[in-house]
Amino acid sequence: MHTISLWELILISVLSGLISASFLLWIAVAISVAGYRRNWNIDNFSSPIITAAGDLVTIPSLYLGGIFLLELREIVGVESSMKIACLFSLIFLAFSLLLTLKNIREHGRRRILIESFPVLLLCGILGIITGSLLEARLERLIAIPAIFVLLPPF
């Protein structure tokens, strides 16, 4: 089975995140402004709307990130696209680490990072285990296509 490199996966993830964040930013601002103008409690309706919008925007964003990678491969070739993906991925990772190190100096941000990191690490590990288990049983899952509808909520 043909696969893509880790760097290309990182590139798709970052591009998809940037695309979805650009849409979700405007949605969050619009919801906040509308709630403020109507004197509503924003906490009661903003989270469900932003979560639903995130669900609707994320999958097309991943699709667009994948299409971008395929177009990049077609334009420059597979080997060159892997090098470009590696370069961009390293730039994004370095930028993320730089911002993290810069912001960790402030006490409030440090506390958020310290409290969030174990949960994010645990969720990442569970995601890897779950993906591995699903991949190992792919033949059984393909036999029942309706089960794929249930996977995203889990």
Protein Blocks (a to p, Z undefined) as FASTA:
>chain_A
ZZddfklmmmmmmmmmmmmmmmmmmmmmmmmmmmmmnopafklmmmmmmmmmmmmmmmmm
mmmmmmmmmmmmmmnojklmmmmmmmmmmmmmmmmmmmmmmmmmpmklmmmmmmmmmmmm
mmmmmmmmmmmmmmmmmmmmmmmmmlmmmmmmZZ
